Amino acid sequence: MKETENYYIARCKQLIQQKEKWDHYDTWTHYNFQHLQKNIEKDSGVIINDLTLKRFFGRYTNKEDYKPHFSTKDAIALYLGFKNWDDFRKKNSSSVIRSSFLLNRRHTFLSNIKKIFWIGFSIALLIMIGWSILFVYNKYFYSIPEFEFRAESESYKGSSTVTFHYDITEIKSDSVFIDFDIYPEIDRITKLDKNKHELNRYYPISNNYSIRLFDKNRVYKTIKIAIESLNWLRQIAISEGDPIDLSGEYFGTDTSLSINETNLLAKNINAEDFNYQANFILIKSIPVSSLNFIYETRFKGFNTPDYLHYCEFIKTSIFCENGTISTNITDTTCNSRAFIRFGNRFELGEVVNLKGLSVNIGQWNTLKLVSMKDSLAIWINNKHQYTLHNNSDLGPIKGFQFLLNPMGEVDYVRLYENNSLIYSNEFNHIK
């Protein structure tokens, strides 16, 4: 059944490509997906964000098992002129059967050339044996030069940043790399400059990481790093083989969750180099549904010169068991970067009018999120700004997050259910 459904999806992609009169979808750019998003919304009345469309067309390699939601397939079928996805399947069954027949013929052809394959395999095996001998020689008999590679979290430039120290001047290879074990892939591997000896890397997500120093011939060293969250504190631990012992690192004042210039200067950190600070709290699941709560917080950012940061924002997220609720409040100069997310529902300031989510970041602002059954209302400074309609139950609330660019301060966080205070944090405990 899964294989047959894939045939229908492949047929669907072919029809979309024909309707838009574009080249093969593997060559599509971000503009193509935004244009397709608008056309689908126009013909079906359903908003499918461009990220979902990219997954549908297989543009993310880590989404090979992506299964489009039925509502997504229905919307695309409407855009193609069909009543729904079932109608699309019914009227394209002959094309899918023909594709399946061609696939079976290809399978038969491959079986017939099996003898040729075994001849090629024998030749390849001899080549592999030769390469294996060369590999063993390089690994066990070729001398390893002296080098230094270590990590620490005390001399960082910002919270959740790890500093890597290295000295690779004795390594003969001209191309030595660090694999930071992070995504996206474009930022994962960095070629090292032999004339330098220090590199900083920001790790925004709690996880276990294996950082490798390597060249094309060997892995010289692997360092294990565990980054965890505990009660608004970012914790980083580093090990080169020994058990990991976590130790907390954070900035704070006695009245607010704060990352400010005074804190930075106290640690000899240049505030101009400081960017994107994330603070988390992960709590045990509490009996508050994502469809019935009031969340309130008060925040402000610290303004910096325009040439340092393209867009100042404060993103607040509510982690639920089955998804995330997020709002991105921006400065008035970049309201197109504002957005609202409730599970799979996503509204972006570039597409819809979210000017109400742009404020003077340098002043104190109050954000209130009111979730009631099928809608999420956003209030800023006691004024209703936007309502996102949604009927997805994301399950009980499990935690919160703030992401600040470049620096900011949070006065309090409060969570209500049926007008009863369920959780609060005034940040009076931070020392």
N, C-alpha and C positions, 0 to 999 in steps of 0.2 A: 504493500500500500504506500509506503514512504517513497519507493522508487517511482511509482506511478505519479504521485503528487509532484515529484521533482520534474517529471516530464511536462506536467501542466504549467508549472512555474516557468520552466524554460520556454514554453510556447508563449506564455504571457510576456516575458521579457522581449521575445522576438516581435510581438505585435506592438508593444510600446515603442520599440526602436523604429518600426515601420511607420507608426502614426506620427512620431515627432520628426521623421526624416533625418535622423542623425546617423553618424557612423556607429560602429559597434560600441556597446555600452562600456567596454573595458577602457575606452579612450575618453569617456565623459569626464568633465571637470565639475568642480563644486557648483559652477553656474548652471550646468545642465540639470543637476539634481534640484536646485532651487526653482528653476523654470518648470520642471516636471511637477514639483510639489504644488505650485500655483495652479497648473492645469488640472491636476487631480482634484484640488479643492474646488475649482470652478465647475467641473463636470459632475462631481459626486457630492459636494457640500461637506466633505470630510477632510480634516487637516491631518496630513501625515508628515512628520518632520523629516528633513533631509537626511538625518542620520539613519532613520528607519529605512528610507529608500536605498541608501548606500548598502545597508546590510542585506536588503532584499536582492540587490544586484551583486552580492558577494564581494564587495569592495574591501571588507575587513577580513584578513586572513585568520584572525582569532575568532571568527564567527561562522566557521564552516558548518556547524550544526544549527544555524539559525533557522527557526521555524516561524514564518510570518503569522501574526495573529489573524484570526478569521475576519475581524473587522477591517484589517489592512487589505486582505485579498478581496473583500467585498467592494471596498472603495476603488481599488484598481480596476476591478471588473466593470463597475459603473463608468469609470473614465473611458474604458475601451468600448462602451456601448452595450454592455450586457446587463441583465437585471441584477445579478449577484454572482458570486463565485460558482455556485452550483450550475447556474445557467451557462457560465463560461465553460465549465468542464463538459457539460452536455453537448454544446455546439462545437467543441474542439476535440471531441473524443477520437474522430477519424485521424486528425493530425498527430495526436499522441500515439495512437496505435501504429501509424506509419513510422514515427520516430523510434518506437520500441522495436519494430521489425528491422530497421536499418542497424540498430544497435546489436541485434542478434546476429545479423550478417557479418558485422565487424568482428564479433566474438568468434564466429566460425573461421573467418580469415586468419585471425591470430592463432587459432589452433593449428591451421595448416602450415604455418611457418615455424612450428616448434622445433623441427630438426635444425633449421638454420640458426635458431636461437642457441641451441646447445653447442654448436660449433663456436659461435661468438662467445658464449659463456666460458668455454674452455680457454680461449685466448685471453679473455678478461681475467680469469682466475690466475693464469700465469703472471699477468701484469700485477695483480693484487699481491701475489706472493712476493714479487720483487719489491713493491712499495712497502710491504710489511717488514721485510728485512731492513730496508732503509730506515723505516720509522723506529724499529727497535734499536738500531745503531745510534740514531740521533738522540733517543730518549735515555739510553742506559750507558752509552760510551762517549757521547759528545759532552764535554765538560760544561757545567752550568756556571756562567760568570757571576761575580759578586754583584748584588743589587739590594736596594732597600724598597720595601713596600709595606706601609702600615697605615692605619686609620685611627682617628681620634675624634671626639665630639666636644672637647673643651675649647679648642681654639677656633670654633666655627664663626662664620659671619652672620649667622642667624639661627633661630630655633629650628630644629628638625634638619639641620645641615651637618653633614659629615665631612671632615677634612681628611684628604688622602695625601700622605707624604711619600715621595718616591725619589730614588736616585738610580737611573738606568744608564748612566754614562759608560759603564763597562759592557753593556749588552751590545753585541756587534750589529744586530738587526737595526735597519733604519726605520722600521715601522713596528712600534710597540704600542699596545692598546690597553685600555681599561674597559671592561664590560661591567656597567653599573647595575645590571639586572633590573632595569626599570623600563616602563613603557611611556611614550610611544617609542618604537624601534629607532626612529631617526635620532633620538637623544641618548640611546642606550650605550653605544660604543664610541669612545673618544680616543683619537691618536694623541700620544703624549709628546710633549716638547722636551727633548733631552736637556735643554738649557734651563728648564724650570724644574721645581721640586715640590710643588704643592697644587692641589686641585680640590675645589669644593663642590659638593653635590647635595641638592635639596631632595629629601625623601618625604613627600606629602602623605603617603598612605602607610598605615600600620601593616607590617608584613615582615617576613624573614627574607633576607637577601644574601646572595652569594656573589661577591665582587671578585673578578678575575683580572690578573695582570698576565698578558700573553702576547705572543707574536705568531707568525704563520707556522712555526715549528713546534711550539710547546706552550703550556700554561706554566708560568713561573710560580705563581702563588694565588691562593684563594682565601679571601677574608669573609667571615660570616658576620652579618649584622642583623640584629633584631630590633625593630622599632615598634613600640606599643603605646597605647594611650591609657592613662589612668587619671580620672577625675580632673579633666582640663589640663593635664600635664603631658607633655610629649616626652617619651622615654626612648633613649637610644642605648643599645649595648653592642659592643664589638668583641669578636673573638677570633682567634687564629687557630681554633681547635679545641680550646677549653670550654667547659659549660658557660653559657651566657648568664651574667649577673646584671640585671637591669638597674639603672640609676636615673633618677628623674632630672629633667632640665626644663626650666620654664622662666618666663618673665612675669612679674605681677606687682600690683600695689596692694594696699590694705583695704581698698574699697571697690576695686573693679578688676576684671580680667583685662590686662593692659600690656601692650607692647609699645613703648614710647622711647623717645630719644634719650631720656635720662637713664633708663635701663640699659640702653645700648652703649652709651658712653662709659657706664660703670664696668663694662666688659671690654672696653677698648674696641668697640665696633663702630665703624663709620656708617652713620645713618643713611648716607647716599647709596650705599651698597646693599641696603636692606630691602627685601621685596617678598611678597606673597607669604604671609604668616598664617598658618592653620593651627587652630586650637580645638581639641576634641573633648567630649565626654561621652563615654559609653557606659550605660547603666543597665541593670537587669530589666527585663521586659516588665512594663507596668500596665495595668488594665485600662489603658486609654486607647481607644480606637482611632485610626487615622481619619475616620469619617465623623468624629464628634470630639472636637477639642478647641481650645483657644490658647494660642501661643503668643507670648508677649516678650519683647526685649527692647533695650534702650542702648544705643551705640553712637559712636562718632569716630571719624577718621582724622588722621593728622595730615594736613595738606603739605604737599611737597611741590617743588618747581615743576612746571609742565614738561620740561625736557627730560625729567627723570622717569615719569610714568605716563604712558599714553592714556590710561583710564583708571581713575581711582574708584574702588568699589568695596562693598562689604557683602559677602555672600553668607547667608545663614541657611543651614540645612537641618532637617529633622529626619533622623534615620528610623525607618520602620522595618518590621520583620521582612516585608516583601517589596520594599522600594524606598524611595527617598522623596521628600517634599523640600523644594529649595526655592529661594528667591535671591536674586542678585540686584542689590540696590546700588545704583551708580551715581557718580557726580553728574551735574547738569550738563556737562560738556560732552558726554558720551552715552546718552540715553539709549542708543541703539544696542548697547551691550547688556541692557537690563533683560532679565528673563524670569519666568516662573515655571517650575516643574512640579507635577504631581504624578508620580509613577511614570507612565508612558506619555502622559500629556505634557506638552512643552510649548510655551509661547515665548517668542524672542522679539526684542524691541526692533529688530530690523524688519520684521514681518508685520507685527501688529503695533498699535499705539500704546506704549508703556511709559509715556512721559511722566506719569504719576509716580513711577518707581525711581525717578531721578531727584536727588535732594542735594542740599549743601552738606557735603560729607564732613566738613570741618565743624559743624554744629551738632549738638545732641539731637538725635532723632529716635522716635518710638515706632517700632514695627509691631503690628498685631496681625496674626493669621487666624481666621475663624473658619473652621471646617465643619460643615453641617450636611451630612448625607451625600448630596450630589454636587456640592460646590465648595470652593475655597475662596473666601473673601480676603483681600489684602487691604489693610488700613495702615496709613502712615501719618503720624502726628495727628491722630484722632480724625482723619479724613479718609473716607472710602475711596480707593484708587482703582481697583480692578477686581473682577470675579472670574475665576476659572471653573468652568463646569466639568465635573468628573464624577464617575460612579464606581471607581475601582477601590476596593478595600485593600489597603497595603498592610493590614494587620496592626498589632500593638506597637507603640512607640518604644524605641530602644536606645536613642541617644541623640545628641545634638553636635553641631559643628559651626565654627565661624572661620571664614577665610578672608583675610584682610589684605588689601593692596593699597599702599605699601605698609602702613601701620595704623593701629586703631585701638579702641577701648570699648569694652562692653560693661554697662553698669549693672545689669541684672538679667536673669532669664526666669520666666514663670510659665507654668503649664496648668491649664484649668480644664475640668470636665464638669458640665452641668453647673457652672458657676462656682465649683468647689476647687480650691487650690490643691493640685496633686503633687507638683514638684516646683521648687524654686531654688535659685542660687543667687545670693546678693554679693558673692565674692568677698565677703568680709574675712574669710578664713585664709586667703592667700597672703603669705608673708614674704 
